[in-house]
Amino acid sequence: MVKSDSWWKGAVIYQLIPRSFADGNGDGIGDLQGLTSRMSYLRWLGVEAIWLTPIYPSPLQDGGYDITDFENIHPELGDLAAFHRLLTVAHGKGIKVIVDLVLNHTSDLHPWFQRARWAPKGSPERDVYVWSDDPNRYADAPVLFRNFESSNWEWDEVAEQYYLHRFLRHQPDLNYENPWVQEQMLGVVDFWLERGVDGFRLDAVPFLFEAEGSRCEGLPETHAFLRKVRERVEANPRDVLLLAEAIQPVEEAAPYLADNELHGAFNFALTAHLFAAIASGSSKGLRKCLKDTQNVSPQNCWALPLRNHDELWLGDGHLVPDAVIEAIRTGLHQGHGHWLNWGINRRLAPLLNGDPRANRVMHALVYSLPGMPCLYYGDELGMGDWPGLRDRDPNRTPMAWTSARNGGFSSAPDPLLVLPPITAPGYDYRVVNVEVQKQLPGSLLNWHRRMLTCRRLLSALRIGDFELLDSSHPSVIVFSRCSESMTVLVAANLSAAGASLRLNLNRWAGARTREVLWGCEYPAAGEDWFVYLPSYGFSWWLIGEVEDSVNNPIDHFDDVK
């Protein structure tokens, strides 16, 4: 169970790709030195933790998720000393550091796999991975990377057997039936705990074990191993987050949140429902998803992403109903022609056709729902993408810092850049960047900072109870967040048309009501409380007065640095 004082309770997590964030040595590739130099920006923005995509040695055929050494740093990013400096600076600014832990597979260039393919059948070395003479085993397990692979099995001419790869063919699956494999991966957990990390984002956790007649996802043996990971983490004196990437419906993802297992899990079903609501202008499906989420796990343990380094995953009807997928297909026109594997391969802003109103209302919901909001680097600016780059690279281009060459990401010549900066109309880095938006009070960046400041001051939004309220308008979702010291009312219009509605606030009858962001007075709460929300409009209202005026988020916003 998550302790009430655990650092991640309600924390805002900022996901970044170190290779694309900031180049500290001028070689065209982002690195730990560059990230360390930008830590003041992250502190200014108001995030509480950063999640780094893989930083390990890798041939980089899959963005670093194909690993050749779990206990080192890719030399292009730095070394363990640079990682220590990063942790020291981050912790000095009150920012936690979460690293990716890839449990399911390695690179085919990992020494373990090279030994396995040359070792005899049945040998301990061969048994480190999952092999078969029959490529029809586990036929019910879907092919995840269907744009790139036609099977979960690949023939190895040296081994003269097929090996299992639930991801790409150069990422062979480890054999967790082998106790040696389990001990090695638990040793990796120990290694990074000793380095001082604050959390692990556990990549692809459902796929650790296999069984015939199943999708090979979330089997009891997988949960048993994750409980061993939890035991290792609990043996550490520090609070360390275990966050599951399980792209499954909420009822299938919820078991990872058992008291003796993981602390949190990404709610990808809720992400899909948020996009479907924006695409259709209807809050009905989103309301049901929120009810289901609270019913199966009400402890505020869900991580809430809008976009990340992968495609917007929608699945094959298993994650969310077909009607949700169809609503997104038909309603988000900027996604047409950009489908990859099981989702849409676009960043948030282009997917929303560059509409800052839709961008704001989606983030406003994420920032006010129970759990851990996740912000993908550049989305605070409305950064664009680069369609046409390989695989998922369109969503992984360099962060835009200034109007200078390469967006201030690197001083290297253009051909040496890890990926090209965005120059598309409406998203050009010379306009859409941190330096420009910091100077504009009404910019998306300053809006995000103000929202995160208010959230930090509003205990109800961080740890408060959640309750869906009735809404008389089909496009508007209304809910309350209540802590011991305050109540916040949230309403969001998911339609491109304005919405008027009446709310019954009789339970707070007579209480003073003020809008949070700007402190505007509203009529006292009552049975007939009318509100108008413009196109993609939203509001947070503070109901009643905070007992301790020092903690009043409206009166003391300017005191927050």
VEXDREN-2710 file (C-alpha; in Angstrom, 1 decimal):
% VEXDREN-2710
k/r/px/py/pz
1/MET/0.0/0.0/0.0
2/VAL/1.2/3.5/-0.8
3/LYS/2.1/5.4/2.4
4/SER/0.4/8.7/2.8
5/ASP/3.8/10.4/2.9
6/SER/5.4/8.7/0.0
7/TRP/7.1/11.3/-2.3
8/TRP/5.2/10.1/-5.4
9/LYS/1.7/10.6/-3.8
10/GLY/0.2/13.0/-6.4
11/ALA/3.6/13.9/-7.8
12/VAL/3.9/15.3/-11.4
13/ILE/6.3/13.3/-13.5
14/TYR/8.1/14.8/-16.4
15/GLN/9.2/12.3/-19.0
16/LEU/12.2/13.1/-21.2
17/ILE/14.6/11.4/-23.6
18/PRO/18.2/12.2/-22.5
19/ARG/19.5/11.9/-26.1
20/SER/16.9/14.5/-27.3
21/PHE/16.8/16.9/-24.3
22/ALA/20.0/18.9/-24.1
23/ASP/23.5/18.4/-25.5
24/GLY/26.2/19.3/-23.0
25/ASN/29.4/18.5/-25.1
26/GLY/28.5/19.7/-28.6
27/ASP/28.5/16.3/-30.3
28/GLY/24.9/16.6/-31.5
29/ILE/23.5/14.0/-29.0
30/GLY/21.8/14.9/-25.8
31/ASP/23.5/13.7/-22.7
32/LEU/23.5/13.6/-18.9
33/GLN/25.7/16.7/-18.7
34/GLY/23.2/18.7/-20.8
35/LEU/20.3/17.4/-18.7
36/THR/22.0/18.4/-15.5
37/SER/22.5/21.9/-16.9
38/ARG/18.7/22.2/-17.5
39/MET/17.6/21.1/-14.1
40/SER/16.9/24.7/-13.1
41/TYR/14.3/24.9/-15.8
42/LEU/12.5/21.8/-14.5
43/ARG/12.5/23.2/-11.1
44/TRP/11.1/26.5/-12.4
45/LEU/8.4/24.6/-14.3
46/GLY/7.3/22.9/-11.1
47/VAL/7.6/19.1/-11.9
48/GLU/8.5/16.9/-9.0
49/ALA/10.2/14.0/-10.7
50/ILE/11.8/13.2/-14.0
51/TRP/11.6/9.8/-15.8
52/LEU/14.6/9.1/-18.1
53/THR/14.1/6.7/-21.0
54/PRO/16.9/4.0/-21.1
55/ILE/20.4/5.4/-20.5
56/TYR/22.2/2.0/-20.8
57/PRO/24.7/0.8/-23.4
58/SER/22.8/-0.2/-26.5
59/PRO/23.0/-0.5/-30.3
60/LEU/20.0/1.8/-30.3
61/GLN/17.9/-0.2/-32.7
62/ASP/14.9/0.6/-30.4
63/GLY/15.6/3.9/-28.7
64/GLY/17.8/2.2/-26.1
65/TYR/15.3/-0.4/-25.0
66/ASP/17.6/-3.0/-26.6
67/ILE/20.2/-3.2/-23.8
68/THR/23.7/-4.8/-23.8
69/ASP/24.7/-3.9/-20.2
70/PHE/22.1/-3.2/-17.5
71/GLU/24.7/-1.7/-15.1
72/ASN/26.4/1.0/-17.0
73/ILE/25.7/4.2/-19.0
74/HIS/25.8/4.6/-22.8
75/PRO/29.1/6.3/-23.5
76/GLU/27.3/8.9/-25.7
77/LEU/25.3/10.0/-22.6
78/GLY/28.2/10.0/-20.1
79/ASP/29.3/7.6/-17.4
80/LEU/28.3/6.6/-13.9
81/ALA/30.1/9.7/-12.5
82/ALA/27.9/11.9/-14.7
83/PHE/24.9/10.1/-13.5
84/HIS/25.9/10.7/-9.9
85/ARG/26.3/14.4/-10.7
86/LEU/22.8/14.4/-12.2
87/LEU/21.3/12.8/-9.2
88/THR/23.1/15.2/-6.8
89/VAL/21.9/18.3/-8.7
90/ALA/18.3/17.0/-9.1
91/HIS/18.0/16.1/-5.5
92/GLY/19.4/19.5/-4.5
93/LYS/16.5/21.1/-6.4
94/GLY/13.9/18.7/-4.9
95/ILE/13.5/16.7/-8.0
96/LYS/13.3/12.9/-7.9
97/VAL/14.9/10.7/-10.7
98/ILE/13.1/7.7/-12.1
99/VAL/15.0/5.3/-14.5
100/ASP/13.6/2.8/-17.0
101/LEU/14.1/-0.8/-16.0
102/VAL/13.7/-3.1/-19.0
103/LEU/12.9/-6.5/-17.5
104/ASN/11.5/-8.5/-20.4
105/HIS/14.3/-8.6/-22.9
106/THR/17.8/-7.6/-23.9
107/SER/19.5/-6.8/-27.2
108/ASP/20.6/-9.7/-29.3
109/LEU/24.1/-8.3/-28.9
110/HIS/24.0/-8.8/-25.2
111/PRO/26.7/-11.2/-24.0
112/TRP/24.0/-13.4/-22.5
113/PHE/22.4/-13.9/-25.9
114/GLN/25.6/-14.4/-27.8
115/ARG/26.6/-17.2/-25.3
116/ALA/23.1/-18.7/-25.5
117/ARG/23.0/-19.0/-29.3
118/TRP/26.4/-20.7/-29.4
119/ALA/25.7/-23.0/-26.4
120/PRO/24.2/-26.5/-26.9
121/LYS/20.5/-27.1/-26.6
122/GLY/19.5/-27.7/-23.0
123/SER/22.6/-26.0/-21.6
124/PRO/22.3/-23.5/-18.8
125/GLU/23.6/-20.8/-21.2
126/ARG/20.9/-21.5/-23.7
127/ASP/18.2/-21.6/-21.0
128/VAL/18.7/-17.8/-20.3
129/TYR/16.3/-17.1/-23.2
130/VAL/13.1/-18.7/-24.5
131/TRP/13.7/-21.1/-27.4
132/SER/11.6/-23.5/-29.4
133/ASP/11.8/-25.8/-32.3
134/ASP/8.1/-24.9/-33.1
135/PRO/7.3/-21.3/-34.1
136/ASN/3.6/-21.9/-33.4
137/ARG/4.0/-22.0/-29.6
138/TYR/2.0/-19.4/-27.7
139/ALA/-0.1/-18.7/-30.7
140/ASP/-2.7/-16.7/-28.7
141/ALA/-0.1/-14.0/-27.9
142/PRO/-0.6/-11.1/-30.2
143/VAL/2.2/-9.6/-32.3
144/LEU/2.8/-6.2/-30.7
145/PHE/4.9/-4.6/-33.4
146/ARG/2.7/-5.7/-36.3
147/ASN/4.1/-3.0/-38.6
148/PHE/7.6/-4.6/-38.3
149/GLU/7.1/-8.2/-37.3
150/SER/4.8/-11.0/-38.6
151/SER/5.6/-13.4/-35.7
152/ASN/6.8/-13.5/-32.1
153/TRP/9.5/-16.0/-33.1
154/GLU/12.7/-15.6/-35.0
155/TRP/14.9/-18.3/-36.4
156/ASP/18.6/-18.2/-35.3
157/GLU/20.9/-20.1/-37.7
158/VAL/23.6/-20.4/-35.1
159/ALA/21.4/-21.9/-32.4
160/GLU/19.3/-23.8/-35.0
161/GLN/16.2/-22.9/-33.0
162/TYR/13.6/-20.2/-32.8
163/TYR/13.8/-17.6/-30.0
164/LEU/10.8/-15.7/-28.6
165/HIS/10.7/-11.9/-29.0
166/ARG/7.4/-10.2/-27.9
167/PHE/9.0/-6.9/-29.2
168/LEU/11.3/-6.5/-32.2
169/ARG/13.4/-9.4/-33.5
170/HIS/16.6/-8.0/-32.1
171/GLN/15.1/-8.0/-28.6
172/PRO/15.0/-11.7/-27.4
173/ASP/12.9/-12.4/-24.4
174/LEU/14.6/-13.5/-21.2
175/ASN/13.4/-16.8/-19.7
176/TYR/12.0/-16.0/-16.3
177/GLU/11.4/-19.7/-15.6
178/ASN/15.2/-19.8/-15.0
179/PRO/16.0/-18.8/-11.4
180/TRP/19.4/-17.4/-12.6
181/VAL/17.7/-14.9/-14.8
182/GLN/15.5/-13.7/-11.9
183/GLU/18.5/-13.3/-9.6
184/GLN/20.4/-11.4/-12.3
185/MET/17.6/-8.9/-12.8
186/LEU/17.1/-8.5/-9.1
187/GLY/20.8/-7.7/-9.0
188/VAL/20.2/-4.9/-11.5
189/VAL/17.6/-3.5/-9.2
190/ASP/20.1/-3.6/-6.3
191/PHE/22.8/-1.9/-8.5
192/TRP/20.6/1.2/-9.3
193/LEU/19.3/1.4/-5.7
194/GLU/22.8/1.7/-4.6
195/ARG/23.4/4.5/-7.1
196/GLY/20.5/6.4/-5.4
197/VAL/17.7/6.4/-7.9
198/ASP/14.2/7.3/-6.6
199/GLY/12.1/5.0/-8.8
200/PHE/11.9/2.5/-11.6
201/ARG/9.5/2.7/-14.6
202/LEU/9.1/-1.1/-15.3
203/ASP/9.0/-1.6/-19.0
204/ALA/6.6/-4.2/-20.5
205/VAL/5.9/-5.9/-17.2
206/PRO/3.0/-8.1/-18.4
207/PHE/5.2/-10.3/-20.7
208/LEU/7.7/-11.8/-18.3
209/PHE/6.2/-15.3/-18.4
210/GLU/4.5/-17.4/-21.0
211/ALA/1.7/-20.0/-21.0
212/GLU/-0.1/-21.8/-23.8
213/GLY/-3.7/-20.8/-24.3
214/SER/-3.2/-17.3/-23.1
215/ARG/-2.2/-13.9/-24.3
216/CYS/1.0/-14.4/-22.3
217/GLU/0.2/-11.2/-20.3
218/GLY/0.0/-10.7/-16.6
219/LEU/0.3/-14.4/-15.6
220/PRO/0.4/-15.4/-11.9
221/GLU/4.2/-16.1/-12.2
222/THR/4.8/-12.6/-13.4
223/HIS/3.1/-11.1/-10.4
224/ALA/5.1/-13.5/-8.1
225/PHE/8.3/-12.1/-9.6
226/LEU/7.2/-8.5/-9.2
227/ARG/6.6/-9.2/-5.5
228/LYS/10.3/-10.2/-5.3
229/VAL/11.2/-6.9/-6.9
230/ARG/9.0/-5.1/-4.3
231/GLU/10.9/-7.0/-1.5
232/ARG/14.2/-5.8/-2.8
233/VAL/13.0/-2.2/-2.9
234/GLU/11.4/-2.4/0.5
235/ALA/14.8/-3.5/1.9
236/ASN/16.1/-0.1/0.9
237/PRO/15.7/2.6/3.6
238/ARG/14.5/5.2/1.0
239/ASP/11.1/5.5/-0.6
240/VAL/11.5/4.1/-4.1
241/LEU/8.7/4.1/-6.7
242/LEU/7.9/1.0/-8.7
243/LEU/5.7/2.1/-11.7
244/ALA/4.3/-0.4/-14.1
245/GLU/4.0/0.0/-17.9
246/ALA/1.1/-2.4/-18.4
247/ILE/-1.0/-1.5/-21.5
248/GLN/-4.1/-3.3/-20.4
249/PRO/-7.6/-2.5/-19.3
250/VAL/-7.9/-1.1/-15.8
251/GLU/-9.2/-4.3/-14.3
252/GLU/-6.2/-6.2/-15.7
253/ALA/-3.7/-3.5/-14.7
254/ALA/-5.1/-3.2/-11.2
255/PRO/-3.5/-6.4/-9.8
256/TYR/-0.1/-4.8/-10.2
257/LEU/-1.2/-2.4/-7.5
258/ALA/-1.6/-5.0/-4.8
259/ASP/-0.3/-4.0/-1.4
260/ASN/2.8/-6.2/-1.8
261/GLU/3.5/-5.6/-5.5
262/LEU/4.0/-2.3/-7.3
263/HIS/3.2/1.3/-6.2
264/GLY/1.7/2.6/-9.4
265/ALA/0.7/1.8/-13.0
266/PHE/0.1/3.8/-16.1
267/ASN/-3.6/4.1/-17.0
268/PHE/-3.5/3.9/-20.8
269/ALA/-7.2/3.1/-21.0
270/LEU/-8.0/6.5/-19.4
271/THR/-5.6/8.1/-21.9
272/ALA/-7.5/6.6/-24.8
273/HIS/-10.9/7.7/-23.3
274/LEU/-9.6/11.2/-22.9
275/PHE/-8.7/11.4/-26.6
276/ALA/-12.0/9.8/-27.6
277/ALA/-13.9/12.4/-25.5
278/ILE/-12.0/15.2/-27.3
279/ALA/-12.6/13.6/-30.7
280/SER/-16.3/13.0/-30.1
281/GLY/-17.2/15.9/-27.8
282/SER/-18.9/13.4/-25.4
283/SER/-17.9/12.7/-21.8
284/LYS/-20.0/9.5/-21.4
285/GLY/-17.2/7.0/-22.1
286/LEU/-14.7/9.0/-20.0
287/ARG/-17.1/9.0/-17.1
288/LYS/-17.5/5.3/-17.2
289/CYS/-13.7/4.8/-17.4
290/LEU/-13.2/7.0/-14.4
291/LYS/-15.8/5.1/-12.4
292/ASP/-14.1/1.8/-13.4
293/THR/-10.7/3.1/-12.4
294/GLN/-11.9/4.2/-9.0
295/ASN/-13.8/1.0/-8.4
296/VAL/-10.8/-1.3/-9.1
297/SER/-8.1/0.8/-7.4
298/PRO/-9.2/3.9/-5.5
299/GLN/-5.8/4.6/-3.9
300/ASN/-4.7/7.3/-6.4
301/CYS/-1.9/5.0/-7.7
302/TRP/-2.5/5.6/-11.4
303/ALA/0.0/7.4/-13.5
304/LEU/-1.8/9.6/-16.1
305/PRO/0.0/10.2/-19.4
306/LEU/-1.4/12.0/-22.4
307/ARG/1.5/11.3/-24.8
308/ASN/4.9/9.7/-24.5
309/HIS/7.8/8.4/-26.6
310/ASP/5.6/5.7/-28.2
311/GLU/2.6/5.9/-30.4
312/LEU/-0.8/6.7/-28.8
313/TRP/-1.6/3.1/-28.0
314/LEU/-5.2/2.0/-28.6
315/GLY/-4.8/-1.7/-29.1
316/ASP/-6.9/-4.3/-30.9
317/GLY/-10.1/-3.9/-28.9
318/HIS/-8.5/-5.4/-25.8
319/LEU/-7.4/-2.2/-24.1
320/VAL/-10.5/-0.2/-24.9
321/PRO/-13.8/-1.0/-26.7
322/ASP/-13.8/-0.7/-30.5
323/ALA/-16.2/2.2/-30.3
324/VAL/-13.5/4.3/-28.5
325/ILE/-10.9/3.4/-31.2
326/GLU/-13.4/4.4/-33.9
327/ALA/-14.2/7.7/-32.2
328/ILE/-10.5/8.6/-32.3
329/ARG/-10.0/7.4/-35.8
330/THR/-12.9/9.5/-37.1
331/GLY/-12.6/12.5/-34.8
332/LEU/-8.9/13.2/-34.8
333/HIS/-8.3/14.0/-38.4
334/GLN/-4.6/14.8/-37.9
335/GLY/-4.1/11.2/-37.0
336/HIS/-5.1/9.9/-40.4
337/GLY/-2.2/8.3/-42.2
338/HIS/-0.1/8.2/-39.0
339/TRP/-1.1/4.8/-37.6
340/LEU/1.8/2.6/-36.4
341/ASN/1.4/-0.8/-34.8
342/TRP/-1.7/-0.4/-32.6
343/GLY/-1.9/3.4/-32.3
344/ILE/-1.3/6.9/-33.7
345/ASN/2.3/8.0/-34.2
346/ARG/2.0/11.8/-33.5
347/ARG/2.8/14.2/-30.7
348/LEU/0.0/15.8/-28.7
349/ALA/-0.1/19.3/-30.3
350/PRO/-0.2/18.1/-34.0
351/LEU/-2.8/15.4/-33.1
352/LEU/-5.0/18.2/-31.7
353/ASN/-4.4/20.3/-34.9
354/GLY/-2.4/22.8/-32.9
355/ASP/-5.4/23.9/-30.9
356/PRO/-4.1/25.2/-27.5
357/ARG/-7.6/25.1/-26.0
358/ALA/-7.9/21.3/-26.5
359/ASN/-4.3/21.0/-25.2
360/ARG/-5.1/23.0/-22.1
361/VAL/-8.4/21.2/-21.2
362/MET/-6.8/17.8/-21.5
363/HIS/-3.8/18.7/-19.3
364/ALA/-6.2/20.5/-16.9
365/LEU/-8.0/17.2/-16.5
366/VAL/-4.8/15.2/-16.0
367/TYR/-3.6/17.7/-13.4
368/SER/-6.8/17.5/-11.4
369/LEU/-7.6/13.7/-11.6
370/PRO/-6.3/11.4/-8.8
371/GLY/-2.9/10.0/-9.4
372/MET/0.4/11.0/-10.9
373/PRO/0.1/13.3/-13.9
374/CYS/2.8/12.7/-16.6
375/LEU/4.0/15.5/-18.8
376/TYR/6.0/14.6/-21.9
377/TYR/9.0/16.9/-22.7
378/GLY/8.0/19.6/-25.1
379/ASP/4.3/19.2/-24.6
380/GLU/4.4/22.2/-22.2
381/LEU/5.4/24.2/-25.3
382/GLY/3.0/22.6/-27.8
383/MET/6.0/21.2/-29.7
384/GLY/5.4/19.6/-33.1
385/ASP/6.6/16.3/-34.6
386/TRP/8.5/15.2/-37.7
387/PRO/6.4/12.7/-39.7
388/GLY/8.4/10.5/-42.0
389/LEU/11.2/9.7/-39.6
390/ARG/11.7/6.0/-38.9
391/ASP/9.6/4.1/-36.4
392/ARG/8.6/6.4/-33.5
393/ASP/11.3/9.0/-34.0
394/PRO/8.7/11.6/-35.2
395/ASN/7.8/12.0/-31.5
396/ARG/11.4/12.1/-30.2
397/THR/13.0/15.2/-31.8
398/PRO/15.2/17.6/-29.9
399/MET/13.8/19.9/-27.2
400/ALA/13.4/23.5/-28.4
401/TRP/15.1/25.8/-25.9
402/THR/15.8/29.0/-27.9
403/SER/15.5/30.6/-31.3
404/ALA/19.2/29.9/-32.0
405/ARG/20.4/27.3/-34.4
406/ASN/19.2/23.8/-33.6
407/GLY/16.8/25.4/-31.1
408/GLY/19.6/25.7/-28.5
409/PHE/19.7/21.9/-28.2
410/SER/23.2/21.6/-29.5
411/SER/26.1/23.6/-31.0
412/ALA/27.0/20.7/-33.4
413/PRO/26.7/20.9/-37.2
414/ASP/23.2/19.9/-38.4
415/PRO/24.3/16.5/-39.9
416/LEU/25.5/15.4/-36.4
417/LEU/22.2/16.0/-34.6
418/VAL/20.6/12.9/-33.1
419/LEU/17.4/14.0/-34.9
420/PRO/16.4/17.1/-36.8
421/PRO/14.7/20.0/-34.9
422/ILE/11.1/20.9/-35.8
423/THR/10.7/23.4/-38.6
424/ALA/7.1/22.7/-39.7
425/PRO/4.8/25.7/-40.0
426/GLY/3.2/26.5/-36.7
427/TYR/5.7/24.5/-34.8
428/ASP/9.0/26.0/-35.9
429/TYR/11.6/25.9/-33.1
430/ARG/12.4/29.6/-33.8
431/VAL/8.9/30.4/-32.5
432/VAL/7.9/27.5/-30.3
433/ASN/10.7/27.3/-27.7
434/VAL/11.3/27.9/-24.0
435/GLU/13.0/31.3/-24.3
436/VAL/10.2/32.9/-26.3
437/GLN/7.3/31.4/-24.3
438/LYS/8.9/32.4/-20.9
439/GLN/8.6/36.0/-22.0
440/LEU/4.9/35.7/-23.0
441/PRO/2.5/35.8/-19.9
442/GLY/-0.2/34.0/-21.9
443/SER/2.0/31.3/-23.4
444/LEU/1.2/27.6/-23.0
445/LEU/4.5/27.2/-21.1
446/ASN/3.5/29.8/-18.5
447/TRP/0.0/28.3/-18.3
448/HIS/1.5/24.9/-17.4
449/ARG/3.7/26.5/-14.8
450/ARG/0.8/28.3/-13.2
451/MET/-1.3/25.1/-13.2
452/LEU/1.5/23.1/-11.6
453/THR/1.9/25.8/-9.0
454/CYS/-1.7/25.8/-8.1
455/ARG/-1.8/22.0/-8.0
456/ARG/1.2/22.0/-5.6
457/LEU/-0.7/24.4/-3.3
458/LEU/-4.0/22.5/-3.5
459/SER/-3.8/19.5/-1.3
460/ALA/-7.2/18.3/-2.6
461/LEU/-5.8/17.9/-6.1
462/ARG/-2.8/16.0/-4.9
463/ILE/-4.2/13.6/-2.3
464/GLY/-7.9/14.4/-2.0
465/ASP/-10.9/12.0/-2.4
466/PHE/-12.5/11.9/-5.9
467/GLU/-16.2/12.0/-6.7
468/LEU/-17.9/12.3/-10.0
469/LEU/-20.8/14.7/-10.0
470/ASP/-23.9/14.8/-12.2
471/SER/-23.6/17.0/-15.3
472/SER/-26.6/18.1/-17.3
473/HIS/-24.5/18.6/-20.4
474/PRO/-23.2/15.6/-22.4
475/SER/-19.9/17.3/-23.2
476/VAL/-19.1/18.4/-19.7
477/ILE/-17.5/16.3/-17.0
478/VAL/-17.7/17.5/-13.4
479/PHE/-16.1/16.1/-10.3
480/SER/-14.9/17.1/-6.8
481/ARG/-11.6/16.6/-5.0
482/CYS/-11.8/16.8/-1.2
483/SER/-9.1/16.8/1.4
484/GLU/-9.4/17.5/5.1
485/SER/-8.6/21.2/4.5
486/MET/-10.3/22.0/1.2
487/THR/-12.7/21.1/-1.6
488/VAL/-12.0/21.8/-5.2
489/LEU/-14.7/21.6/-7.9
490/VAL/-13.6/20.8/-11.4
491/ALA/-15.6/21.1/-14.6
492/ALA/-14.3/20.6/-18.2
493/ASN/-16.0/21.1/-21.5
494/LEU/-14.7/18.5/-24.0
495/SER/-16.5/20.0/-27.0
496/ALA/-15.6/22.7/-29.5
497/ALA/-18.9/24.4/-28.7
498/GLY/-19.6/26.4/-25.6
499/ALA/-21.6/24.8/-22.8
500/SER/-24.0/26.1/-20.2
501/LEU/-25.2/23.9/-17.4
502/ARG/-26.7/23.9/-13.9
503/LEU/-24.9/22.2/-11.1
504/ASN/-26.4/21.1/-7.8
505/LEU/-24.0/22.2/-5.1
506/ASN/-26.5/22.0/-2.3
507/ARG/-24.1/19.9/-0.1
508/TRP/-21.9/23.1/0.1
509/ALA/-24.9/25.5/0.3
510/GLY/-23.8/29.0/1.2
511/ALA/-20.1/28.3/0.9
512/ARG/-17.9/31.0/-0.7
513/THR/-16.7/29.9/-4.2
514/ARG/-13.8/31.3/-6.1
515/GLU/-12.1/30.3/-9.3
516/VAL/-8.6/29.1/-8.6
517/LEU/-6.4/30.3/-11.3
518/TRP/-7.3/34.0/-11.1
519/GLY/-9.2/34.2/-7.8
520/CYS/-12.5/35.5/-9.3
521/GLU/-15.5/35.4/-7.0
522/TYR/-18.4/33.3/-8.1
523/PRO/-21.9/33.1/-6.5
524/ALA/-22.1/31.1/-3.3
525/ALA/-22.7/27.4/-3.7
526/GLY/-26.3/26.3/-3.9
527/GLU/-28.8/24.0/-5.4
528/ASP/-29.0/26.0/-8.7
529/TRP/-25.5/27.0/-9.6
530/PHE/-25.1/28.0/-13.2
531/VAL/-21.9/28.0/-15.1
532/TYR/-20.8/28.7/-18.7
533/LEU/-17.7/27.0/-20.2
534/PRO/-16.4/28.2/-23.6
535/SER/-15.1/25.9/-26.3
536/TYR/-12.8/23.4/-24.6
537/GLY/-13.1/25.5/-21.4
538/PHE/-12.5/24.3/-17.9
539/SER/-12.4/25.7/-14.4
540/TRP/-11.2/24.8/-10.9
541/TRP/-13.2/26.4/-8.1
542/LEU/-12.2/26.5/-4.4
543/ILE/-15.3/25.9/-2.3
544/GLY/-15.2/27.4/1.1
545/GLU/-12.2/29.0/2.7
546/VAL/-8.9/27.3/3.5
547/GLU/-8.6/27.2/7.3
548/ASP/-4.9/28.2/7.3
549/SER/-4.7/31.4/5.2
550/VAL/-1.0/30.8/4.7
551/ASN/-1.9/27.9/2.5
552/ASN/-4.5/29.7/0.5
553/PRO/-3.5/29.0/-3.1
554/ILE/-5.2/32.1/-4.5
555/ASP/-3.9/34.7/-2.1
556/HIS/-0.4/33.4/-2.0
557/PHE/0.3/32.4/-5.6
558/ASP/2.9/35.1/-6.1
559/ASP/4.8/33.8/-3.0
560/VAL/5.7/30.6/-4.8
561/LYS/9.1/30.7/-6.5
END
